[in-house]
Amino acid sequence: MGLQIKRRGLLAVGGTLASAAAPGLWRGAAAQALNRPARIILGWPPGGAADIIARLFAERLRGTYASQLVVENRPGAASRLGIEAVKAAAPDGATLLVTPESMLTIYPHIYPRTLRYDGLKDFIPVSGLCSTSFALALTPAHRARNLAEFVSWARQQSSPVPYASPAAGSTPHFLVEELARATRIRLEHVSYRGSGPAMPDLQAGRLAMVITVTGDMAEYERTGFGRIIGVTSSERSRKLPEVPTMAELGHADLTAEEWYGILLPAGTPLPLVEALQKAVADAVKDPDLRASLATMEQRPRPSTAQEFAERIRTERDRWAPIVLASGFSAE
């Protein structure tokens, strides 16, 4: 299919798209789509992975998609405020959303009554950007040397074993809940604001295990905060080639990655959607961008609108029974 987007597919994922040239569309040499500034809205504060990814891509979309492109951080309500702002924006191609996909796939299940957006009805999922996996790590002094030994140890404990993830209701949180059910061990989630604050407690043995993004965990292991026993990617990490995947450990159902993607408000004209998709596809060919992503243990994930929309739909369906079985609700 390449970069050609079928109109029927886009109608299904993002509302009606105008077939005529969009207002503000660059009509000259087609060096860029918009002849005015645009903004990427991000529901997270500066400095985190999502912010870095948004800025890396913004730098490369300037002059190809828009004459100017700035990143606007709008943290709050676990990133929902930023997403709602893009939903409410005019569908003129000048307001873009960059977000981890779990805000579109898991949030519908943990905020079933109060979520005020739908990832497929209120937005056009234009393209994936990149993805990362998660790593499970034990406290450095733990006697278990691998996942099987940890499971055996956990079964012998008289009380639930404490573990941490970057946030309650996040993808890694539910991955560990699934591991607990699959192995019949009792674990207790301890809530922190991000994985960083949990690391001193992991190192000190107050937590038995932490799960967080692989790139961060690799650095924590290097500095002695934890010992990694498994990664959730479909293939081994480039930074941790000696660490097995969860599939290799007999838990293929725990294979998971967090995609970061770029979206436009529903109703954005087709020429702008096509232009943004092509600009992203061109951006990920940049060796410097790929090198920057690799240092974060991120893999480039350019896609068509249909492919990204189908991933959102599939992942949303995947997590529904998992969240239900966990009994967790953010409301």
Secondary structure, DSSP 8 states (H G I E B T S, - for coil): -TT---HHHHHHHHS---SS--TTB--SS-S-SBSS-EEEEESS-TTSHHHHHHHHHHHHHBTTTBS-EEEEE---TTTHHHHHHHHHS-SSSSEEEEEETHHHHTHHHHSTTT----TTTSEEEEEEEEEE-EEEEE-TT-S--SHHHHHHHHHT-SS-EEEE-SSTTSHHHHHHHHHHHHHT--EEEE--SSSGGGHHHHHHTSSSEEEEEHHHHHHHHHTTS-EEEEE-SSS--SS-TTS-BTTTTT-GGG---EEEEEEEETT--HHHHHHHHHHHHHHTT-HHHHHHHHHTT-EE----HHHHHHHHHHHHHHHHHHHHHHT----
